[in-house]
């Protein structure tokens, strides 16, 4: 499975702040099937959409 990263947000946001979730919700409202995933290597939340596999 591949995915396209739309935006990155640092994991150290202030308590109670969810910028990645808010951005993903805006994308979903605009018709993009956005999801938030955690990138452990970079300690960041990524907003992604499904990509096209090149099979």
PDB file of N, CA, C and O in Angstrom, chain B, residues numbered from 101:
ATOM      1  N   UNK B 101       0.843  -1.181   0.000  1.00  0.00           N
ATOM      2  CA  UNK B 101       0.000   0.000   0.000  1.00  0.00           C
ATOM      3  C   UNK B 101       0.881   1.233   0.000  1.00  0.00           C
ATOM      4  O   UNK B 101       1.876   1.292   0.723  1.00  0.00           O
ATOM      5  N   UNK B 102       0.523   2.209  -0.799  1.00  0.00           N
ATOM      6  CA  UNK B 102       1.263   3.464  -0.808  1.00  0.00           C
ATOM      7  C   UNK B 102       0.334   4.593  -0.383  1.00  0.00           C
ATOM      8  O   UNK B 102      -0.890   4.472  -0.442  1.00  0.00           O
ATOM      9  N   UNK B 103       0.933   5.671   0.037  1.00  0.00           N
ATOM     10  CA  UNK B 103       0.160   6.823   0.477  1.00  0.00           C
ATOM     11  C   UNK B 103       0.906   8.101   0.124  1.00  0.00           C
ATOM     12  O   UNK B 103       2.135   8.119   0.055  1.00  0.00           O
ATOM     13  N   UNK B 104       0.156   9.155  -0.097  1.00  0.00           N
ATOM     14  CA  UNK B 104       0.724  10.466  -0.377  1.00  0.00           C
ATOM     15  C   UNK B 104       0.604  11.304   0.897  1.00  0.00           C
ATOM     16  O   UNK B 104      -0.476  11.410   1.478  1.00  0.00           O
ATOM     17  N   UNK B 105       1.715  11.897   1.325  1.00  0.00           N
ATOM     18  CA  UNK B 105       1.712  12.736   2.522  1.00  0.00           C
ATOM     19  C   UNK B 105       1.277  14.143   2.124  1.00  0.00           C
ATOM     20  O   UNK B 105       1.904  14.777   1.276  1.00  0.00           O
ATOM     21  N   UNK B 106       0.205  14.625   2.738  1.00  0.00           N
ATOM     22  CA  UNK B 106      -0.275  15.972   2.468  1.00  0.00           C
ATOM     23  C   UNK B 106       0.389  17.004   3.375  1.00  0.00           C
ATOM     24  O   UNK B 106       0.694  18.114   2.940  1.00  0.00           O
ATOM     25  N   UNK B 107       0.614  16.632   4.642  1.00  0.00           N
ATOM     26  CA  UNK B 107       1.164  17.578   5.612  1.00  0.00           C
ATOM     27  C   UNK B 107       1.793  16.830   6.777  1.00  0.00           C
ATOM     28  O   UNK B 107       1.402  15.702   7.078  1.00  0.00           O
ATOM     29  N   UNK B 108       2.768  17.454   7.434  1.00  0.00           N
ATOM     30  CA  UNK B 108       3.444  16.903   8.620  1.00  0.00           C
ATOM     31  C   UNK B 108       3.236  17.861   9.790  1.00  0.00           C
ATOM     32  O   UNK B 108       3.258  19.081   9.628  1.00  0.00           O
ATOM     33  N   UNK B 109       3.033  17.281  10.970  1.00  0.00           N
ATOM     34  CA  UNK B 109       2.870  18.077  12.183  1.00  0.00           C
ATOM     35  C   UNK B 109       3.734  17.467  13.277  1.00  0.00           C
ATOM     36  O   UNK B 109       3.682  16.255  13.486  1.00  0.00           O
ATOM     37  N   UNK B 110       4.526  18.269  13.982  1.00  0.00           N
ATOM     38  CA  UNK B 110       5.344  17.722  15.065  1.00  0.00           C
ATOM     39  C   UNK B 110       4.471  17.138  16.164  1.00  0.00           C
ATOM     40  O   UNK B 110       3.384  17.644  16.440  1.00  0.00           O
ATOM     41  N   UNK B 111       4.950  16.075  16.785  1.00  0.00           N
ATOM     42  CA  UNK B 111       4.179  15.397  17.830  1.00  0.00           C
ATOM     43  C   UNK B 111       4.149  16.198  19.121  1.00  0.00           C
ATOM     44  O   UNK B 111       3.346  15.882  19.999  1.00  0.00           O
ATOM     45  N   UNK B 112       4.966  17.196  19.277  1.00  0.00           N
ATOM     46  CA  UNK B 112       5.047  17.955  20.515  1.00  0.00           C
ATOM     47  C   UNK B 112       4.106  19.131  20.599  1.00  0.00           C
ATOM     48  O   UNK B 112       4.460  20.150  21.191  1.00  0.00           O
ATOM     49  N   UNK B 113       2.921  19.032  20.028  1.00  0.00           N
ATOM     50  CA  UNK B 113       1.954  20.133  20.106  1.00  0.00           C
ATOM     51  C   UNK B 113       1.489  20.324  21.542  1.00  0.00           C
ATOM     52  O   UNK B 113       1.552  19.394  22.346  1.00  0.00           O
ATOM     53  N   UNK B 114       1.022  21.531  21.868  1.00  0.00           N
ATOM     54  CA  UNK B 114       0.528  21.769  23.233  1.00  0.00           C
ATOM     55  C   UNK B 114      -0.608  20.818  23.592  1.00  0.00           C
ATOM     56  O   UNK B 114      -1.364  20.386  22.722  1.00  0.00           O
ATOM     57  N   UNK B 115      -0.721  20.501  24.845  1.00  0.00           N
ATOM     58  CA  UNK B 115      -1.768  19.592  25.324  1.00  0.00           C
ATOM     59  C   UNK B 115      -3.148  20.126  24.917  1.00  0.00           C
ATOM     60  O   UNK B 115      -3.448  21.306  25.093  1.00  0.00           O
ATOM     61  N   UNK B 116      -3.967  19.241  24.377  1.00  0.00           N
ATOM     62  CA  UNK B 116      -5.302  19.632  23.935  1.00  0.00           C
ATOM     63  C   UNK B 116      -5.342  20.149  22.510  1.00  0.00           C
ATOM     64  O   UNK B 116      -6.420  20.449  21.997  1.00  0.00           O
ATOM     65  N   UNK B 117      -4.194  20.259  21.861  1.00  0.00           N
ATOM     66  CA  UNK B 117      -4.120  20.737  20.483  1.00  0.00           C
ATOM     67  C   UNK B 117      -3.943  19.545  19.551  1.00  0.00           C
ATOM     68  O   UNK B 117      -3.063  18.712  19.769  1.00  0.00           O
ATOM     69  N   UNK B 118      -4.756  19.459  18.534  1.00  0.00           N
ATOM     70  CA  UNK B 118      -4.713  18.357  17.579  1.00  0.00           C
ATOM     71  C   UNK B 118      -4.647  18.881  16.151  1.00  0.00           C
ATOM     72  O   UNK B 118      -5.580  18.649  15.383  1.00  0.00           O
ATOM     73  N   UNK B 119      -3.581  19.579  15.765  1.00  0.00           N
ATOM     74  CA  UNK B 119      -3.544  20.199  14.434  1.00  0.00           C
ATOM     75  C   UNK B 119      -3.617  19.199  13.283  1.00  0.00           C
ATOM     76  O   UNK B 119      -4.217  19.501  12.252  1.00  0.00           O
ATOM     77  N   UNK B 120      -3.028  18.028  13.432  1.00  0.00           N
ATOM     78  CA  UNK B 120      -3.085  17.033  12.353  1.00  0.00           C
ATOM     79  C   UNK B 120      -4.520  16.539  12.162  1.00  0.00           C
ATOM     80  O   UNK B 120      -4.986  16.409  11.030  1.00  0.00           O
ATOM     81  N   UNK B 121      -5.214  16.266  13.255  1.00  0.00           N
ATOM     82  CA  UNK B 121      -6.610  15.816  13.162  1.00  0.00           C
ATOM     83  C   UNK B 121      -7.502  16.903  12.572  1.00  0.00           C
ATOM     84  O   UNK B 121      -8.400  16.616  11.779  1.00  0.00           O
ATOM     85  N   UNK B 122      -7.252  18.149  12.961  1.00  0.00           N
ATOM     86  CA  UNK B 122      -8.044  19.257  12.439  1.00  0.00           C
ATOM     87  C   UNK B 122      -7.813  19.419  10.935  1.00  0.00           C
ATOM     88  O   UNK B 122      -8.763  19.627  10.180  1.00  0.00           O
ATOM     89  N   UNK B 123      -6.554  19.324  10.499  1.00  0.00           N
ATOM     90  CA  UNK B 123      -6.240  19.437   9.079  1.00  0.00           C
ATOM     91  C   UNK B 123      -6.868  18.287   8.290  1.00  0.00           C
ATOM     92  O   UNK B 123      -7.421  18.501   7.211  1.00  0.00           O
ATOM     93  N   UNK B 124      -6.783  17.080   8.824  1.00  0.00           N
ATOM     94  CA  UNK B 124      -7.376  15.923   8.159  1.00  0.00           C
ATOM     95  C   UNK B 124      -8.893  16.084   8.042  1.00  0.00           C
ATOM     96  O   UNK B 124      -9.476  15.720   7.021  1.00  0.00           O
ATOM     97  N   UNK B 125      -9.532  16.626   9.076  1.00  0.00           N
ATOM     98  CA  UNK B 125     -10.978  16.852   9.031  1.00  0.00           C
ATOM     99  C   UNK B 125     -11.334  17.855   7.935  1.00  0.00           C
ATOM    100  O   UNK B 125     -12.332  17.685   7.235  1.00  0.00           O
ATOM    101  N   UNK B 126     -10.516  18.903   7.787  1.00  0.00           N
ATOM    102  CA  UNK B 126     -10.738  19.875   6.716  1.00  0.00           C
ATOM    103  C   UNK B 126     -10.598  19.215   5.348  1.00  0.00           C
ATOM    104  O   UNK B 126     -11.384  19.491   4.441  1.00  0.00           O
ATOM    105  N   UNK B 127      -9.607  18.349   5.198  1.00  0.00           N
ATOM    106  CA  UNK B 127      -9.406  17.635   3.939  1.00  0.00           C
ATOM    107  C   UNK B 127     -10.588  16.719   3.637  1.00  0.00           C
ATOM    108  O   UNK B 127     -11.063  16.661   2.503  1.00  0.00           O
ATOM    109  N   UNK B 128     -11.061  16.001   4.663  1.00  0.00           N
ATOM    110  CA  UNK B 128     -12.216  15.115   4.467  1.00  0.00           C
ATOM    111  C   UNK B 128     -13.455  15.909   4.082  1.00  0.00           C
ATOM    112  O   UNK B 128     -14.246  15.456   3.255  1.00  0.00           O
ATOM    113  N   UNK B 129     -13.635  17.087   4.672  1.00  0.00           N
ATOM    114  CA  UNK B 129     -14.773  17.938   4.324  1.00  0.00           C
ATOM    115  C   UNK B 129     -14.690  18.414   2.869  1.00  0.00           C
ATOM    116  O   UNK B 129     -15.712  18.682   2.237  1.00  0.00           O
ATOM    117  N   UNK B 130     -13.461  18.515   2.345  1.00  0.00           N
ATOM    118  CA  UNK B 130     -13.249  18.916   0.959  1.00  0.00           C
ATOM    119  C   UNK B 130     -13.259  17.730  -0.003  1.00  0.00           C
ATOM    120  O   UNK B 130     -13.040  17.907  -1.202  1.00  0.00           O
ATOM    121  N   UNK B 131     -13.513  16.519   0.510  1.00  0.00           N
ATOM    122  CA  UNK B 131     -13.614  15.351  -0.351  1.00  0.00           C
ATOM    123  C   UNK B 131     -12.385  14.472  -0.432  1.00  0.00           C
ATOM    124  O   UNK B 131     -12.400  13.470  -1.146  1.00  0.00           O
ATOM    125  N   UNK B 132     -11.312  14.815   0.281  1.00  0.00           N
ATOM    126  CA  UNK B 132     -10.101  13.980   0.301  1.00  0.00           C
ATOM    127  C   UNK B 132     -10.240  12.929   1.402  1.00  0.00           C
ATOM    128  O   UNK B 132     -10.644  13.266   2.515  1.00  0.00           O
ATOM    129  N   UNK B 133      -9.918  11.678   1.125  1.00  0.00           N
ATOM    130  CA  UNK B 133     -10.007  10.628   2.150  1.00  0.00           C
ATOM    131  C   UNK B 133      -8.788  10.637   3.071  1.00  0.00           C
ATOM    132  O   UNK B 133      -8.048   9.654   3.121  1.00  0.00           O
ATOM    133  N   UNK B 134      -8.571  11.721   3.792  1.00  0.00           N
ATOM    134  CA  UNK B 134      -7.369  11.912   4.607  1.00  0.00           C
ATOM    135  C   UNK B 134      -7.434  11.141   5.924  1.00  0.00           C
ATOM    136  O   UNK B 134      -8.489  10.999   6.543  1.00  0.00           O
ATOM    137  N   UNK B 135      -6.266  10.653   6.321  1.00  0.00           N
ATOM    138  CA  UNK B 135      -6.098   9.914   7.569  1.00  0.00           C
ATOM    139  C   UNK B 135      -4.841  10.421   8.258  1.00  0.00           C
ATOM    140  O   UNK B 135      -3.909  10.878   7.597  1.00  0.00           O
ATOM    141  N   UNK B 136      -4.812  10.341   9.580  1.00  0.00           N
ATOM    142  CA  UNK B 136      -3.624  10.727  10.340  1.00  0.00           C
ATOM    143  C   UNK B 136      -2.896   9.468  10.788  1.00  0.00           C
ATOM    144  O   UNK B 136      -3.500   8.547  11.337  1.00  0.00           O
ATOM    145  N   UNK B 137      -1.583   9.442  10.544  1.00  0.00           N
ATOM    146  CA  UNK B 137      -0.738   8.334  10.995  1.00  0.00           C
ATOM    147  C   UNK B 137       0.460   8.922  11.735  1.00  0.00           C
ATOM    148  O   UNK B 137       0.813  10.086  11.546  1.00  0.00           O
ATOM    149  N   UNK B 138       1.075   8.105  12.572  1.00  0.00           N
ATOM    150  CA  UNK B 138       2.250   8.540  13.327  1.00  0.00           C
ATOM    151  C   UNK B 138       3.507   7.998  12.664  1.00  0.00           C
ATOM    152  O   UNK B 138       3.607   6.802  12.392  1.00  0.00           O
ATOM    153  N   UNK B 139       4.465   8.880  12.406  1.00  0.00           N
ATOM    154  CA  UNK B 139       5.773   8.476  11.906  1.00  0.00           C
ATOM    155  C   UNK B 139       6.719   8.471  13.104  1.00  0.00           C
ATOM    156  O   UNK B 139       7.162   9.527  13.556  1.00  0.00           O
ATOM    157  N   UNK B 140       7.023   7.290  13.611  1.00  0.00           N
ATOM    158  CA  UNK B 140       7.844   7.176  14.817  1.00  0.00           C
ATOM    159  C   UNK B 140       9.270   7.653  14.604  1.00  0.00           C
ATOM    160  O   UNK B 140       9.877   8.206  15.521  1.00  0.00           O
ATOM    161  N   UNK B 141       9.816   7.450  13.412  1.00  0.00           N
ATOM    162  CA  UNK B 141      11.202   7.863  13.157  1.00  0.00           C
ATOM    163  C   UNK B 141      11.380   9.367  13.273  1.00  0.00           C
ATOM    164  O   UNK B 141      12.367   9.841  13.836  1.00  0.00           O
ATOM    165  N   UNK B 142      10.420  10.117  12.739  1.00  0.00           N
ATOM    166  CA  UNK B 142      10.547  11.576  12.785  1.00  0.00           C
ATOM    167  C   UNK B 142       9.752  12.204  13.923  1.00  0.00           C
ATOM    168  O   UNK B 142       9.769  13.425  14.084  1.00  0.00           O
ATOM    169  N   UNK B 143       9.054  11.389  14.717  1.00  0.00           N
ATOM    170  CA  UNK B 143       8.233  11.866  15.830  1.00  0.00           C
ATOM    171  C   UNK B 143       7.261  12.947  15.350  1.00  0.00           C
ATOM    172  O   UNK B 143       7.191  14.045  15.904  1.00  0.00           O
ATOM    173  N   UNK B 144       6.507  12.589  14.287  1.00  0.00           N
ATOM    174  CA  UNK B 144       5.566  13.529  13.700  1.00  0.00           C
ATOM    175  C   UNK B 144       4.296  12.795  13.289  1.00  0.00           C
ATOM    176  O   UNK B 144       4.303  11.594  13.018  1.00  0.00           O
ATOM    177  N   UNK B 145       3.203  13.561  13.251  1.00  0.00           N
ATOM    178  CA  UNK B 145       1.956  13.038  12.722  1.00  0.00           C
ATOM    179  C   UNK B 145       1.874  13.432  11.256  1.00  0.00           C
ATOM    180  O   UNK B 145       2.134  14.581  10.898  1.00  0.00           O
ATOM    181  N   UNK B 146       1.513  12.481  10.412  1.00  0.00           N
ATOM    182  CA  UNK B 146       1.389  12.721   8.982  1.00  0.00           C
ATOM    183  C   UNK B 146      -0.068  12.630   8.578  1.00  0.00           C
ATOM    184  O   UNK B 146      -0.786  11.728   9.008  1.00  0.00           O
ATOM    185  N   UNK B 147      -0.503  13.568   7.748  1.00  0.00           N
ATOM    186  CA  UNK B 147      -1.834  13.491   7.158  1.00  0.00           C
ATOM    187  C   UNK B 147      -1.622  12.904   5.769  1.00  0.00           C
ATOM    188  O   UNK B 147      -0.930  13.487   4.935  1.00  0.00           O
ATOM    189  N   UNK B 148      -2.226  11.741   5.531  1.00  0.00           N
ATOM    190  CA  UNK B 148      -1.998  11.025   4.275  1.00  0.00           C
ATOM    191  C   UNK B 148      -3.322  10.693   3.583  1.00  0.00           C
ATOM    192  O   UNK B 148      -4.382  10.627   4.205  1.00  0.00           O
ATOM    193  N   UNK B 149      -3.211  10.489   2.267  1.00  0.00           N
ATOM    194  CA  UNK B 149      -4.314   9.987   1.463  1.00  0.00           C
ATOM    195  C   UNK B 149      -3.801   8.761   0.730  1.00  0.00           C
ATOM    196  O   UNK B 149      -2.608   8.676   0.437  1.00  0.00           O
ATOM    197  N   UNK B 150      -4.673   7.811   0.428  1.00  0.00           N
ATOM    198  CA  UNK B 150      -4.236   6.620  -0.308  1.00  0.00           C
ATOM    199  C   UNK B 150      -3.598   7.006  -1.632  1.00  0.00           C
ATOM    200  O   UNK B 150      -4.092   7.883  -2.339  1.00  0.00           O
ATOM    201  N   UNK B 151      -2.503   6.347  -1.959  1.00  0.00           N
ATOM    202  CA  UNK B 151      -1.819   6.598  -3.230  1.00  0.00           C
ATOM    203  C   UNK B 151      -2.158   5.502  -4.219  1.00  0.00           C
ATOM    204  O   UNK B 151      -2.841   4.530  -3.895  1.00  0.00           O
ATOM    205  N   UNK B 152      -1.667   5.681  -5.423  1.00  0.00           N
ATOM    206  CA  UNK B 152      -1.877   4.702  -6.490  1.00  0.00           C
ATOM    207  C   UNK B 152      -0.656   3.798  -6.557  1.00  0.00           C
ATOM    208  O   UNK B 152       0.469   4.283  -6.680  1.00  0.00           O
ATOM    209  N   UNK B 153      -0.868   2.492  -6.476  1.00  0.00           N
ATOM    210  CA  UNK B 153       0.232   1.534  -6.608  1.00  0.00           C
ATOM    211  C   UNK B 153       0.638   1.433  -8.066  1.00  0.00           C
ATOM    212  O   UNK B 153      -0.212   1.436  -8.956  1.00  0.00           O
ATOM    213  N   UNK B 154       1.939   1.343  -8.311  1.00  0.00           N
ATOM    214  CA  UNK B 154       2.467   1.235  -9.674  1.00  0.00           C
ATOM    215  C   UNK B 154       2.712  -0.209 -10.063  1.00  0.00           C
ATOM    216  O   UNK B 154       3.813  -0.550 -10.494  1.00  0.00           O
ATOM    217  N   UNK B 155       1.715  -1.065  -9.921  1.00  0.00           N
ATOM    218  CA  UNK B 155       1.877  -2.489 -10.254  1.00  0.00           C
ATOM    219  C   UNK B 155       1.588  -2.761 -11.703  1.00  0.00           C
ATOM    220  O   UNK B 155       1.678  -3.906 -12.147  1.00  0.00           O
TER     221      UNK B 155
END
